[in-house]
Amino acid sequence: MVKDSITADIVLRGGLVIDGGGGEGFAADVAIAGDTIVAVGPALDAPGARVVDVSGLVVAPGFIDVHTHDDLICITQPDMVPKISQGVTTVVAGNCGISAPLLRFDDAVAEPFNLLGAREDFAYDTFADYRRAVEAATPRVNVAALVGHSALRVLCLDDLERPATTAERARMDALLRDALDEGALGLSSGVFYAPAWAADVAELQGLAATVAAAGGVYTAHIRDEREGIIEALREAFQVAQGAAESGPAPLILSHHKCAGVRNWGRAAETLGLIDQARQRQPVHLDCYPYTAGSTIIRPDLADGEVEILINWSEPHPEMGGRTLKSIAEDWAVSEPEAAERLQPGGASYFQMAESDMRAILSHPCCMIGSDGLPHDTLPHPRLWGAFPRVLGHYARDLRLLSLEAAVRKMTGLAAETFRLKDRGRIAVGMKADVTVFDADAILDRATYEAPTQPAAGIAHVFVNGLLAWTEGGPTAGRAGRFLRRAN
Ligand code: ZN
């Protein structure tokens, strides 16, 4: 039988397709024309197309990093090597209530916005300005963005120590609507952080209702991931659910974890509560595959039980890479006192139990988000390693989950949950974001000691049909786009 020939620019020949839907991998060629996948099937005949031999390799949708703080780095350093080198083709910025558009700083960048970049990087007066700046930078990966509740507060409240007034709520709502009109994916909140912790449920509910009506999502870095985690989860459910006529806002619990030694072993309880909530409202999770978290240096987190590794410190850069305990001993002060002296800065907190993290990672509604901090001088290794670590260490080596399930978490599930149209699947008509990897070799190489190492086993990465990474390095071209919310 002679098969019809097709018109394509590129054919990925002889790979094992794991399509992002969760089903078993199958042998097929994948043909790309322009920025689109035009055929998936055996022995595709595309005269004149460039053929890439991918035999022995997995052909998967490009990975979607649903939890990032790449808002500004995607403009200032558009090569995005920490992400593309992992096979990531789309990042979701603006998480944890922390987003960059509209914010300006006269002096030092206020915490926690300093996770995003330097003062001069905050240069966008509207969400549309920000979107255009991303488009002009043409990052190596696609960028989608959430609007941060903490940023809205800073922009609209006279006093951050109390809930918003009715007039302030209306101002925040207007800015949020404006961003949603320009394609923002939804709202993020981080009532764990100072600019937002005085917010009450009513303040958040109003914004969540606006997001729900617009068809967006609501992501939450909950108030307390330690002993108060159950109450904090209930608060997030309430905020998302109380949204009103348009129904609940789809909730994504950011970097779900049971933090603090006294909280270890509780993942079964929190996941049980989440499963219960899922009976009445849409809830998903994201997590990164490590037992340490990372954020700004906060003295209140220095509980003497959790080991804390200093990643950077503005007043004491020489302390990067040392533990808070050893610094406190040198200085003959308590750990909270040492933390105070090291501020502003960033740290990794070894605050999770491996068994809890594994239970969360393998939960069917959990996606993968690196939560990498691209500006840290000695970043948590998740910035360079999260995705290959899930595929290599947890799926292949420990068999915690199947390769298909792992790929689904970082592709199809992420695109569906965040409403990214045309992404997250290997199928005809989808955009050609494709990651080709060696399932036997894939592994993270970034460590706490040497965190800026590209992963092993990523063979080729295509973004919108353009080869963006191959043979261990970036290519000459970049083709990332700003992705608007699909309705
Ligand atoms: Zn967070």
Residues whose N, C-alpha, C, O or C-beta is under 5 A from the ligand:
A	BS01	ZN	C96 H221
